Amino acid sequence: MKRISLNKSLAAAVKAARAAGKIMRDNWYLPKHVNSAEAHDIKLELDVRCQKLITKILHAAFPEISLLGEEGDSGDVDAAFRWVVDPIDGTVNYFYGMPNAAVSIALEHQKKSVVAVIYDPFTDEIWTTTKDEPTWLNGKIVRVSNRSKVGDAVIAMGFSKNKENLRKSLPHLIRISRRAKKIRIMGSAALELAYVASGRLDAYIERTINLWDVAAGSLLVENAGGEFYSLPAPGGKLRMCADNGLLRRKLQIGSLLK
């Protein structure tokens, strides 16, 4: 495959994220069609519609690049370059009328993110970065926080709802909530990572999560001076902690991520 321009890739990802975000805003007060409902998740027709639009825009710019998405794949997802897309991260929030949802788009090379975009259509905030460059929020460089004490930190946690994950996670939630300034459970991994990257949160921990939830946000955090630590989990998922580079070891979450 020919060399890929990261700047052109970023421009295409921004265009796609904003287009999907407009669909989210335009349908905010309208009835939502549910394609499927599980015990702890919802799949909307809008998820599919947003991913189709994202795919159309990205493929128009780079027809040779495959796409791995929450709502399905296109092309060879094991190729050297691939887009990784979550068209609406925080679908349950969105469906229930809570504006904590975002569009997440990453370009990976050899399974490492090299372009990242997260767009919050409700605040019109867009986080962007490319490999070895700063993280930007609406055109201004952002950095992770410098809080080094757990007692000063605001920490996000998320939970997969199976029995094993709850057994592992809840004791850590109780322990950390006693030590930290505040605990937040936002329901959108993309926004939680973007918030770590811009210093609003100091750390975000999740024991079981999908690649499309974190592919963009992980690069935002790293390029903002933070750390993204992950381990493989069953079913192609990840166990992860993103932080400002000062807190992960102090949080003592090793057993949670094993």
Stockholm file with secondary structure:
# STOCKHOLM 1.0

chainA/1-258         MKRISLNKSLAAAVKAARAAGKIMRDNWYLPKHVNSAEAHDIKLELDVRCQKLITKILHAAFPEISLLGEEGDSGDVDAAFRWVVDPIDGTVNYFYGMPNAAVSIALEHQKKSVVAVIYDPFTDEIWTTTKDEPTWLNGKIVRVSNRSKVGDAVIAMGFSKNKENLRKSLPHLIRISRRAKKIRIMGSAALELAYVASGRLDAYIERTINLWDVAAGSLLVENAGGEFYSLPAPGGKLRMCADNGLLRRKLQIGSLLK
#=GR chainA/1-258 SS CCCCCHHHHHHHHHHHHHHHHHHHHHTTTSCCCEEEECSSCEEEHHHHHHHHHHHHHHHHHCTTCEEEETTEEESCTTSSEEEEEEEEETHHHHHTTCCCCEEEEEEEETTEEEEEEEEETTTTEEEEEETTSCEEETTEEECCCCCCCGGGCEEEEECCCSHHHHHHHHHHHHHHHHHSSEEECCSCHHHHHHHHHTTSCSEEEEEEECHHHHHHHHHHHHHTTCEEEEEEEGGGEEEEEEECSSSHHHHTCHHHHC
#=GC SS_cons         CCCCCHHHHHHHHHHHHHHHHHHHHHTTTSCCCEEEECSSCEEEHHHHHHHHHHHHHHHHHCTTCEEEETTEEESCTTSSEEEEEEEEETHHHHHTTCCCCEEEEEEEETTEEEEEEEEETTTTEEEEEETTSCEEETTEEECCCCCCCGGGCEEEEECCCSHHHHHHHHHHHHHHHHHSSEEECCSCHHHHHHHHHTTSCSEEEEEEECHHHHHHHHHHHHHTTCEEEEEEEGGGEEEEEEECSSSHHHHTCHHHHC
//
